[in-house]
Amino acid sequence: MPQDTPFVNGSSEDFPGFPGITASLTAAEASRMTGRGLWAADGTVDPDVVRLGQTLTTALLDGGDPELPADLAAPLQEVRALALPAYHRIEATDGIRLSAFSLRQLGPGPHPLVVVPAGWTPFGWPLFLWCYLALARRGYHVLAYTPRGLGIPGLPSTSEGFVDVAGPHDWADGSAVVDFAVEHLAPSAIGFLGESYGSGISQLVAAHDDRVAAVVALSTWGNLAGSLYDHGTRHLAAVKALLALTGGPVESKFDEANQEILADFLADRNLDRVVEWGRLRAPESYLHLTNENETPTFFSNTWHEGLFAVNQLLKTFDGLDVPKRLNLWIGDHAAPEGPGLIGTEPGRTNVPMTEAYAWLDHHLKGERNGVEDWEQVCGQVMFTYVTEPVLDPGTGEPTGENRIVEEARRESRADWSRVTTGVEVFGLTGDGAAGTDGRLLPAGETAAPSEVTGWRRAFLAGVDTEATVMDALMETGQAERAGNPKTYDTRKIDRRHALAWTTAPLTAPEGDGASGRRVRGVPRLRLTVRSTATSAGLVAHLFDVAEDDTARIITHEPLNVYGLTPDQDRTVTWRLQAAAYDIATGHRLMLVVDSKDPLYGDASVTWTQTVISSPEGAPAFLELPLG
């Protein structure tokens, strides 16, 4: 059909529909989804969530009377009275056609527009239909589209072409979508809102197209190269998970050039070339353009982000010289905002999305809604929520899961530099017989020099331990977000394949009676390493250990060390991921270093020996940020 047909006669008859999907959903079916996020237990998109988005899309576009529960039907009917829905195929500059959906305000305008590039899933723009309803109810035109190449063949939400992984084709596509909107919607202002893949594309389009007046980037990246490969370590699980979510095999979804890059990454070769490819796709590389355009930019990410770890985004955020906001939440990728995007909590306020919408209202509509008074950074403190046990409705017995009854505390700061107000340095000791833990001694605590220097401790490398970062990408963080953080039994961490150091039970610093330590910021670790091989993998974990030796993870970070000469030392220092975490009085801080984790490609050679030491000239230390 001609791409402007829906705006001529209001028709959406050309929408082909989704196989097996009608405009109906029972109350029982909707109730089963209540509170769910995007992700199923296996890290794929929850099929019930997919159905919800497709059902709402069908209900809007087929023009009939949908059969939906009241809390879903009411906002849909409201939007039907406010805006005209339409399905499009928008032609990009190279002829590729992008699947798209719009809601055009019917009332007198002009109205601002929010463009929503879909996230990296095989289901495209329908997944976030609930978000489009929310935007339309706030007075926006909405234009959502599936980035090129993504989607299951045959679905109307699938776009043509090859996936460009937020490359130059995607930037040009975003501008082509803006061209289409300017011609057919005549918006008063244009903003972009993106989740995950769509968030990176949103930043990149805004950097290269000064018609974009504001950006909301949720679960986003600033440096794609650093997200995929940092500290000599490939983030293998993240890339494999993403490759499984395109809607088809690599050979049919990527062109030859991008296939080569992905093959190099997976095979651990030509990584300089992979990094160059990632930098091309990094919003951080175009900060000068974003700053020239003065584009207000809103970031929302998680402390335990498994795809785009938080530190890389902090650097990008620091380089923005525009109105900006950084929200950091408990959980993993898309967990905080997910229910608000997909509509699985229709009766509740989703704060991450509410603040995202407020950002757009302020910068696109000029509303004085409090955004003008926001400080730049606001972080949730792990795990300060209050929970209660979930009871089985049949037996009344606890199910083993909790629900949140009081949300976690949030802290605002003028900028990121104000998050950390001081540091505490811990020396590492080598005391204890084989298989027992060393100590973390606060600097200044009376200790013989021989306790914190001059020691060596060894473990057998290449074997994973119970000190894993998470059970599964997205799943562990989604549970954490819902009030169920992963619990570790530190006694089960095999000391043959790991080393551990622990503080004494912590007491509150003077003037702070509530917490043993308030961790705020980016920890730093220095160790000296040698191996019987020419390379070694190190994964550092910080745990909050309770009196019963169970623990929760605070943060972590891997480091691969290459070019080692067997039995010669090398001193390494690296930064762990940022955290905001209150360790209770009486609890202990534990540092665990092992050599392997399912998230990462490691440099360890199985059953070789890794030796950690603390020479006098470079004593081992853990620098803990406090605030």
C-alpha positions in Angstrom: 0.0 0.0 0.0 1.2 3.6 -0.4 2.9 4.6 2.8 0.6 7.6 3.4 -2.7 5.6 2.9 -3.7 5.4 6.6 -3.5 9.1 6.9 -5.7 9.7 3.9 -8.7 7.6 4.8 -8.0 6.3 8.3 -8.0 2.7 7.1 -6.0 0.0 8.8 -7.5 -2.8 6.7 -4.1 -3.5 5.3 -2.8 -4.8 8.6 -2.5 -8.6 8.0 -2.8 -9.6 11.7 -0.9 -12.1 13.8 -1.5 -15.9 13.3 -3.8 -17.2 16.0 -4.3 -13.8 17.7 -7.7 -12.2 18.3 -8.8 -9.1 20.1 -9.7 -11.0 23.2 -8.0 -11.9 26.5 -9.8 -13.3 29.6 -9.5 -12.0 33.1 -7.9 -15.2 34.1 -5.3 -15.0 31.3 -4.5 -11.4 32.2 -4.3 -12.3 35.9 -1.7 -15.0 35.2 0.6 -12.3 33.7 0.2 -9.8 36.6 3.5 -8.5 37.7 5.6 -10.3 35.1 8.5 -8.7 33.4 9.7 -9.3 29.8 11.7 -12.4 30.4 10.8 -16.1 30.6 12.9 -18.4 32.8 15.2 -19.3 29.8 16.0 -15.7 29.0 13.7 -15.4 26.0 10.7 -13.1 25.8 7.8 -14.4 27.8 5.3 -15.9 25.3 2.4 -14.6 27.3 3.8 -11.1 27.2 4.2 -11.4 23.4 0.6 -12.5 23.2 -0.5 -9.5 25.3 1.2 -7.0 23.0 -0.1 -8.7 19.9 -3.7 -8.8 21.4 -3.7 -5.1 22.2 -2.3 -4.3 18.7 -5.1 -6.4 17.1 -7.7 -4.7 19.3 -6.6 -1.3 18.1 -6.2 -2.1 14.5 -9.1 -4.4 13.7 -11.8 -1.8 14.6 -14.1 -4.2 16.4 -15.1 -4.6 20.0 -12.3 -6.2 22.0 -13.0 -8.6 24.8 -10.5 -7.5 27.4 -10.4 -7.1 31.2 -11.5 -3.7 32.3 -8.1 -2.5 33.4 -6.8 -3.2 29.8 -10.0 -2.2 27.9 -10.5 1.2 29.5 -7.2 2.8 28.4 -7.5 1.2 25.0 -11.0 2.7 24.5 -9.7 6.1 25.8 -7.0 6.1 23.1 -9.4 5.1 20.4 -11.3 8.3 21.1 -8.1 10.3 21.2 -5.9 9.0 18.3 -6.1 7.2 15.0 -4.1 3.9 14.9 -2.4 2.8 11.7 0.0 0.2 10.4 2.8 1.3 8.0 5.8 0.1 5.9 8.2 3.1 6.0 10.8 3.0 3.2 14.3 3.7 4.2 16.8 5.5 2.0 18.1 2.3 0.5 14.7 0.9 -0.2 14.4 -1.4 2.8 10.9 -1.3 4.3 10.5 -0.9 8.1 7.4 -2.2 9.9 5.8 0.6 11.8 2.8 1.6 13.8 1.4 5.0 14.6 -1.1 6.7 16.9 -2.1 10.1 15.4 -3.8 12.5 17.7 -7.2 13.6 16.5 -7.6 16.7 18.5 -6.3 20.1 17.4 -2.6 20.4 17.5 0.2 20.6 16.9 1.2 17.7 19.1 4.7 16.5 20.0 5.8 13.1 18.7 7.6 10.3 20.4 9.4 7.8 18.2 10.0 4.4 19.7 12.5 2.0 17.9 11.7 -1.5 19.1 14.1 -3.5 21.3 16.2 -6.4 20.2 13.5 -9.1 20.1 12.0 -11.1 17.3 8.6 -9.6 18.0 9.2 -5.9 17.1 7.1 -2.9 18.0 3.9 -4.7 19.2 5.7 -5.8 22.4 5.4 -2.3 23.9 1.9 -1.4 22.8 1.0 -0.5 26.4 3.7 2.2 26.3 2.2 3.7 23.2 -1.2 3.9 24.8 0.3 5.7 27.8 2.1 8.2 25.5 -1.1 8.8 23.5 -3.1 9.5 26.6 -0.5 12.1 27.5 -1.2 13.9 24.2 1.6 12.6 22.0 1.6 11.3 18.5 3.4 8.0 18.6 5.4 6.3 15.8 7.0 2.9 16.7 9.0 0.8 14.3 11.1 -2.4 14.2 14.7 -1.8 13.3 15.9 -3.3 10.1 16.4 -7.1 10.0 14.7 -7.9 13.3 11.8 -10.2 13.5 10.4 -13.6 12.7 9.7 -14.0 8.9 6.1 -13.7 8.2 5.1 -11.5 11.1 3.7 -8.1 10.1 6.0 -6.6 12.8 9.2 -7.8 11.0 11.3 -5.3 9.1 13.2 -6.1 5.9 16.9 -6.1 5.5 19.9 -7.3 7.7 20.4 -6.3 11.3 23.0 -3.5 11.4 23.5 -3.6 15.2 22.9 0.1 15.6 25.2 0.9 12.8 25.0 3.7 10.2 22.0 2.1 8.4 20.1 2.3 11.7 20.9 6.0 12.1 19.7 6.7 8.6 16.6 4.6 9.2 15.8 6.7 12.3 16.1 9.9 10.3 13.9 8.4 7.5 11.2 7.7 10.2 11.5 11.3 11.3 11.1 12.4 7.7 7.9 10.3 7.5 6.6 11.8 10.7 7.3 15.4 9.7 5.4 14.8 6.5 2.4 13.0 7.8 2.1 14.1 11.5 3.6 17.6 11.5 4.7 17.3 15.1 5.5 20.3 17.3 8.6 18.6 18.7 10.2 15.1 18.3 11.6 12.9 21.0 12.9 9.3 21.0 12.2 6.7 23.6 14.0 3.4 23.4 14.4 0.2 25.4 17.7 -1.8 25.1 18.6 -1.9 21.4 16.0 0.9 20.7 17.7 3.0 23.4 21.1 2.8 21.7 19.5 3.6 18.3 17.7 6.5 19.9 20.9 8.1 21.2 22.7 7.6 17.9 19.8 9.0 15.8 19.7 12.0 18.1 23.4 12.6 17.8 23.2 12.6 14.0 19.8 14.4 13.5 19.3 17.7 15.3 15.5 17.5 14.8 15.4 15.2 17.9 14.7 17.4 20.9 14.9 14.8 23.7 15.9 11.2 24.4 14.9 8.6 26.9 17.3 5.6 26.9 16.2 2.6 29.0 18.5 -0.3 29.8 21.0 1.3 27.5 24.7 1.4 26.5 27.1 4.3 26.1 30.0 2.3 24.7 29.0 -0.9 22.8 32.7 -1.9 22.6 33.1 -1.7 26.4 29.8 -3.6 26.9 31.0 -6.5 24.8 34.7 -6.6 25.7 36.3 -5.0 28.7 39.3 -5.8 30.9 40.4 -8.3 28.3 37.2 -10.2 28.7 34.5 -11.1 26.2 30.9 -10.9 27.5 30.0 -14.2 25.8 26.7 -15.0 27.4 25.3 -11.6 26.6 26.2 -11.9 22.9 24.9 -15.4 22.6 21.6 -14.4 24.3 21.2 -11.5 21.8 21.9 -13.7 18.8 19.1 -16.0 19.9 16.6 -13.1 19.9 16.8 -11.8 16.3 14.2 -14.1 14.8 16.4 -16.3 12.7 19.9 -17.8 12.2 22.9 -15.5 12.0 23.4 -16.4 8.3 19.9 -14.9 7.4 19.9 -12.0 9.8 23.3 -10.3 9.3 25.3 -9.3 6.2 28.7 -10.9 5.6 30.6 -8.0 7.2 28.7 -8.3 10.5 28.8 -12.1 10.4 32.6 -11.9 10.3 32.6 -9.6 13.3 30.4 -11.9 15.3 32.4 -14.9 14.3 35.6 -13.2 15.4 34.1 -12.3 18.7 32.9 -15.8 19.4 36.2 -17.3 18.4 38.3 -14.9 20.5 40.2 -13.5 17.5 40.7 -10.1 15.8 39.4 -8.4 18.9 40.9 -5.0 18.0 38.7 -5.1 14.9 35.6 -6.0 17.1 36.4 -3.1 19.4 36.6 -0.7 16.4 33.2 -2.0 15.2 31.7 -1.5 18.6 33.0 2.1 18.9 31.4 3.0 15.7 28.1 2.0 17.3 28.8 3.7 20.6 26.9 6.9 21.5 30.0 7.8 23.5 31.8 8.3 20.2 29.4 11.1 19.2 29.2 13.0 22.5 30.4 16.1 20.7 27.4 15.9 18.4 24.9 15.3 21.2 26.4 18.2 23.1 26.3 20.5 20.0 22.7 19.6 19.5 22.0 20.2 23.2 19.8 17.1 23.4 18.3 16.4 26.9 19.1 12.8 27.6 17.6 10.5 30.2 19.3 7.2 31.1 17.7 4.4 33.2 19.8 1.3 34.0 20.4 -1.3 36.7 23.2 -2.0 39.1 23.4 -5.7 38.2 22.9 -5.1 34.5 24.0 -8.3 32.6 24.1 -7.0 29.0 25.4 -3.4 29.3 27.3 -3.2 32.6 26.9 0.1 34.4 30.5 1.4 34.4 30.6 2.0 30.7 27.4 4.1 30.9 28.8 6.2 33.7 31.6 7.4 31.5 29.2 8.3 28.7 26.9 10.1 31.2 29.9 12.1 32.6 30.7 13.2 29.0 27.2 14.6 28.4 27.2 18.4 28.6 23.4 18.7 28.2 20.4 18.4 30.6 20.7 14.9 31.8 19.4 12.3 34.3 20.7 8.9 35.3 18.4 6.5 37.3 19.9 3.3 38.6 17.7 0.5 39.9 17.8 -2.9 41.5 17.7 -5.7 39.0 19.0 -6.6 35.6 18.2 -5.7 32.0 14.7 -4.2 31.5 13.5 -5.5 34.9 12.6 -2.1 36.4 10.7 -0.6 33.4 9.5 -3.9 31.8 6.1 -4.2 33.4 5.4 -0.5 32.6 6.3 -1.0 28.9 4.2 -4.2 28.4 1.2 -3.6 30.7 1.5 -6.5 33.2 0.8 -4.1 36.1 -2.0 -2.0 34.7 -3.3 -0.9 38.1 0.1 0.2 39.5 2.4 3.1 38.9 5.7 2.0 37.3 8.1 4.7 38.6 10.8 4.1 36.1 8.4 4.7 33.2 6.6 7.5 35.0 9.8 9.5 35.4 10.7 8.7 31.7 7.4 10.2 30.6 7.9 13.2 32.9 11.2 13.8 31.2 9.5 13.9 27.8 6.7 16.1 29.1 9.2 18.6 30.4 11.4 18.8 27.3 8.9 18.3 24.5 5.8 20.0 26.0 7.5 22.5 28.2 5.7 21.3 31.4 7.0 22.6 34.7 6.5 19.2 36.4 9.5 19.0 38.8 12.0 17.7 36.3 13.6 21.1 36.3 14.5 20.5 40.0 15.8 17.0 39.6 19.3 16.3 40.6 21.3 14.5 37.9 21.7 11.1 39.5 19.2 9.0 41.5 20.0 5.5 42.6 18.1 2.8 44.4 20.0 1.2 47.3 20.2 -2.6 47.2 18.3 -4.4 48.8 16.5 -1.9 51.1 13.0 -2.9 50.2 10.7 -4.5 52.7 9.3 -7.9 51.7 6.8 -10.4 53.0 6.5 -14.1 52.2 4.2 -15.2 49.3 1.7 -17.8 50.6 0.3 -20.6 48.6 -3.4 -19.8 48.2 -4.4 -23.5 48.6 -2.3 -24.4 51.6 -1.5 -21.1 53.2 2.1 -22.2 53.4 5.1 -20.0 52.2 6.1 -20.6 48.6 9.7 -19.7 49.2 9.3 -16.4 47.3 8.7 -12.9 48.7 6.7 -9.9 47.5 7.7 -6.2 48.1 5.5 -4.3 50.5 7.7 -1.2 50.7 10.0 -0.1 47.8 13.7 0.2 48.2 15.2 3.6 49.3 16.4 6.0 46.6 19.1 8.6 46.9 19.6 11.6 44.7 22.9 13.4 44.1 23.8 16.5 42.1 26.1 14.5 39.8 27.9 11.2 39.8 31.0 12.6 41.5 28.9 13.3 44.6 27.8 9.6 45.0 31.1 8.6 46.6 32.2 10.8 49.5 35.1 8.8 50.8 36.9 5.5 50.4 38.0 2.8 52.8 41.1 0.7 51.9 41.4 -2.9 53.1 44.6 -4.8 53.1 44.5 -8.5 52.2 46.2 -11.0 54.4 47.7 -14.4 53.5 47.1 -16.0 56.9 45.3 -19.3 57.4 46.0 -22.8 56.4 45.4 -24.1 52.9 41.7 -23.8 52.0 40.8 -21.3 54.7 40.1 -17.6 54.1 42.4 -14.6 54.5 41.3 -11.4 56.2 40.3 -8.0 54.9 42.0 -5.5 57.4 41.0 -1.9 57.3 43.9 0.4 56.7 45.3 1.7 60.0 44.2 -1.4 61.9 47.1 -2.7 63.9 48.8 -5.5 61.9 52.3 -6.8 61.4 53.6 -5.9 57.9 54.0 -9.6 57.2 50.2 -10.0 57.5 49.4 -7.8 54.5 52.6 -8.3 52.4 55.0 -11.0 51.6 52.4 -13.8 51.2 51.3 -16.1 48.4 48.1 -18.0 48.0 47.3 -20.5 45.2 44.2 -22.1 43.6 43.5 -24.4 40.7 42.1 -22.5 37.7 39.6 -23.2 35.0 36.8 -24.6 37.3 33.8 -22.6 38.2 32.6 -22.3 41.8 29.4 -21.4 43.6 30.5 -17.8 43.4 28.7 -17.2 40.1 27.5 -13.7 39.2 24.0 -14.8 38.5 22.1 -18.0 37.7 20.9 -16.7 34.4 20.9 -13.5 32.4 17.8 -11.4 33.0 16.1 -14.1 35.1 18.1 -13.6 38.3 17.9 -9.8 38.1 14.1 -10.0 37.4 13.7 -12.0 40.6 16.0 -9.6 42.4 13.8 -6.7 41.2 10.7 -8.5 42.6 12.2 -8.9 46.1 14.0 -12.2 45.7 17.8 -11.6 45.3 19.9 -14.6 44.8 21.2 -16.2 48.1 24.7 -17.8 48.2 26.0 -20.2 50.8 29.6 -19.1 51.1 30.6 -22.4 52.7 29.9 -24.1 49.4 32.4 -22.0 47.5 35.2 -24.5 46.7 38.4 -23.0 48.1 40.4 -25.4 45.9 39.3 -23.2 42.9 38.9 -19.9 44.6 40.4 -17.6 47.2 38.4 -15.6 49.8 39.1 -12.8 52.2 36.6 -11.6 54.8 36.3 -8.7 57.3 35.4 -9.1 60.9 31.7 -8.4 61.6 31.2 -4.8 60.7 30.2 -2.1 63.1 28.7 1.2 62.1 31.2 4.0 61.4 30.9 6.9 63.8 27.8 9.0 62.9 26.0 6.2 61.0 24.2 3.8 63.3 22.1 2.1 60.6 24.7 0.4 58.4 28.0 -1.4 58.8 29.1 0.1 55.5 27.3 2.2 52.9 28.9 1.2 49.6 28.5 3.9 47.0 30.4 4.0 43.8 33.1 1.9 42.0 35.3 -0.4 44.1 38.9 -1.0 43.0 41.1 -4.0 43.5 44.9 -4.6 43.2 46.4 -8.1 43.2 49.7 -9.6 42.0 49.2 -12.7 39.9 51.3 -15.5 38.4 50.3 -18.7 36.7 51.8 -21.9 35.4 50.2 -21.0 32.1 50.7 -17.9 29.9 47.3 -16.4 30.8 45.0 -16.3 33.7 41.3 -15.4 34.3 40.3 -13.6 37.5 36.7 -12.9 38.5 36.3 -10.7 41.6 33.1 -10.8 43.6 32.1 -8.7 46.6 29.6 -10.3 49.0 27.5 -9.2 52.0 27.8 -12.2 54.3 25.2 -12.7 57.1 25.8 -14.3 60.5 24.7 -17.7 59.1 27.3 -17.5 56.2 24.6 -16.9 53.6 25.3 -14.0 51.3 24.1 -11.6 48.7 26.3 -10.3 45.9 27.2 -6.6 45.9 29.2 -6.3 42.7 31.8 -8.1 40.6 34.1 -7.8 37.6 36.2 -10.1 35.6 39.8 -9.5 34.3 41.8 -11.6 31.9 45.5 -11.4 32.0 47.5 -12.4 29.0 51.2 -12.6 28.1 52.3 -14.0 31.4 55.6 -15.6 31.8 55.1 -18.8 33.9 56.2 -18.3 37.5 56.8 -14.5 37.1 54.6 -12.0 38.8 52.4 -9.3 37.3 50.5 -6.7 39.3 47.1 -5.8 38.1 44.5 -3.2 39.2 40.9 -3.1 38.0 37.6 -1.5 38.8 34.5 -3.5 39.8 31.1 -2.4 38.7 29.5 0.5 40.6 27.1 -0.3 43.4 24.9 1.3 46.0 24.6 -1.2 48.8 24.1 -1.0 52.6 25.9 -3.8 54.5 24.1 -4.3 57.8 26.0 -4.1 61.1 27.1 -7.5 62.2 27.5 -8.7 58.6 30.9 -9.2 57.0 32.3 -8.1 53.6 33.8 -11.0 51.6 36.0 -10.8 48.5 36.1 -14.0 46.4 38.4 -14.4 43.5 38.0 -17.4 41.1 38.8 -17.9 37.5 35.6 -18.7 35.6 32.0 -17.6 35.3 29.3 -18.6 32.8 28.8 -14.9 31.7 32.3 -14.5 30.3 35.0 -15.9 28.1 37.9 -16.6 30.4 41.7 -16.9 29.8 42.3 -19.7 32.3 43.8 -23.0 31.4 42.0 -25.8 33.3 43.9 -27.4 36.2 46.8 -24.9 35.9 47.7 -23.1 39.1 47.1 -19.4 39.7 49.0 -17.7 42.5 47.9 -14.4 44.1 50.4 -12.5 46.1 51.0 -9.2 47.9 54.6 -8.1 47.4 56.0 -5.3 49.6 56.3 -2.9 46.6 52.7 -3.4 45.5 50.6 -4.6 48.4 47.2 -6.1 47.6 44.3 -4.0 48.5 40.5 -3.5 48.1 39.4 0.1 47.9 35.7 0.4 48.9 33.8 3.5 48.0 31.6 4.9 50.7 28.8 7.5 50.6 
